[in-house]
Amino acid sequence: MNSSTTIASILLAAILTNNMVLSKFLGICPFLGVSKKTDTAFSMGIAVTLVMVVATAVTWPIYHFILAPSYTYLETIVFILVIAAIVQLIETVLKKYIKPLYNALGIYLPLITTNCAVLGITMLNITDSLNFVQSLFNALGAGLGFLLAMLLFSGVRERLETADIPEFLKGLPITLVAAALVSLSFLGFAGIGG
Amino acid sequence: MNKNLGYFTNGLIKENPTLRLVLGTCPTLAVTTAAINGIGMGISATIVLVCSNLAISLLRNIIPDKVRIPAFITIIAGFVSVVQMLVKAFLPSIDKALGIYLPLIVVNCIILARAEMFASKNPVLPSVLDGLGMGIGFTAVLTLMGAIRELFGAGTLFSLPVTSEFISPMIIFLLPPGGFFVFGMLVAASNAIAKRSGKKPVEHLGCASCPSRGICESANITEKEEAAENE
């Protein structure tokens, strides 16, 4: 298999088959909390994708050139601190140089520090022993997959607002059941990309 | 003494972190494919929770308010690394089953939320008891959910065959949709019980105790304002 098909399959697998939210259960908080409206869901998804790719670009070299082989047990603590710093940095840079993007994404950035999807993808890249380029595409795919899940689910939730829901399911339970059905539809992608 | 007992029992039922505060949803959904995984995850998180509550409570007057969240995260990450290494060394099968969700205890909002809401404001003993109670409450729900999914999805309980010989198992319960569904049903059941005893049902995620709730709220407020303007 040549390298471009590998990258394509990594990308597809990360978006569809191994979807961050719907099959790996990472980033459930923003998925359930910020997905009430489509445009909010979109901004959050873009912000997460951006942070995931940048975080991977920074943590991968740190792991392979500084921590490996003797300090790998510091992975967790180093990664979370690096991600926190990156989020701060991205926020500052956007605020200074790309104002419109900051206005659109700014409020979502601090939320991302403690988002398990970001820490999760940087760690998955290490455990799956992907190389640098593959890691970047895996992160991009995971981010886009998160975005896709958020967008689809926000559409479902806008429908739910007007639906007649049985009393005992009102609120969080119906949201979770709806998420189960969206996740069920993603099972259909099993086997694609691999 | 009774007051201390109250700190402990608070997390068990009244403010159960998973079903009443709705925190730590990610590990709840991800690792509960078998009852034993629920116990493993629950105990690991409990150890981290008790230790981090202890450390944060001791340091509560030293940590400057502005940098408290990064400081909490660093303390929590330290304990998570310790637990991770212990599990890897002594319980390799649990380590394999929990995978990356074990190090992800760092970003488990139960731990950060208890640090922020309780340990940073209370003395050591109540903080430790609070951590222990919350941890046991979390473990109990995780084990229950793991047992339900294992029973329906594989027909076994703690890997012992129960119904697998005469009913063919419904694998969907072990797959991601089953996780969302069973959790939804558990929240619905807990809501029904809460309602019967005169408490308010849970309608949203546990934002009240989330450290980043201010940000979410401001996002929602701007949303509402925009909606008002559009109208």
Interface residues (C-beta under 8 A of the other chain):
Chain A: L22 S23 K24 F25 L26 G27 I28 C29 L32 G33 V34 K36 K37 T40 Y73 L74 E75 T76 I77 I80 L81 A84 I107 Y108 P110 L111 T113 T114 N115 C116 L119 G120 M123 L124 T127 F168 L169 K170 G171 L172 P173 I174 T175 L176 V177 A179 A180 L181 S183 L184 F186 L187
Chain B: V22 T25 C26 P27 L29 A30 P70 I73 T74 A77 G78 V80 S81 Q84 M85 G99 I100 P103 L104 V106 V107 N108 C109 L112 I172 L175 P176 P177 G178 G179 F180 F181 F183 G184 M185 V187 A188 N191 A192 P201 V202 E203 H204 L205 C207 C210 P211 S212 I215 C216 S218 A219 N220 T222 E223
